[in-house]
Amino acid sequence: MFMLLITALRIGVQAQCGDNRMPINEIGVRLGSLTNASNFGGIRVADQTMSMGFFNGLHYKRYGTFGAFRTSLAITKYQYKDRQNCPDCLRTEGKVSGATLRMGYEWFAIMGPFEPYIGIDAVGMFGKYSGESWNNSVTNYQESTDNRTRRGMGLSPVAGLRCYLGYAISVSAETCLDMMFLGRSTTIVRTYPETSTYARSLNYFETIYQPLNNVSLNVMF
């Protein structure tokens, strides 16, 4: 039984290297990201940073003999809340949205049901956060609005491993190193008790290592 399973997995791997009747296209859906769990994506929004993270997205690949053209789009949209029970503590509610587009090429090696690969992507990203903060203190009531944007572009070397579960069906995991030119804008307006505005724009270069950028389920056709 075990040998039959291994044989079926090998057939699934070899499908992409046959003649024109074999599948050469792949669509995948992102199942999750270990990196994103600790980033600006459901955990916290740091005061002066905006690290984008995504739990959702799709990718498309078109295979050749030794490599594949690859492109992916990840989109996120959620509400952020930070409420504490102490009366003088600031409470925050906000909305987060963003998108990341990747386009590149990868080279793979077939090793039975497993397929390691390396590649490089051109990356573009945009993210936005809009929120309000206040407290419930009667004697020291404060209220403010907070708007932030983050945009960038750059290159990202990637490395991954695909494991075929059957004919043209696989699960893959990927790591990457994003080398990005980024721009960040922050505008905080204190509306009560008196009006004041803090505004800052910053452009910089940053490398971001993502040990497990995504885990995805893939289908070839």
Disulfide bonds with the S-S distance in Angstrom:
Cys86-Cys89 1.77
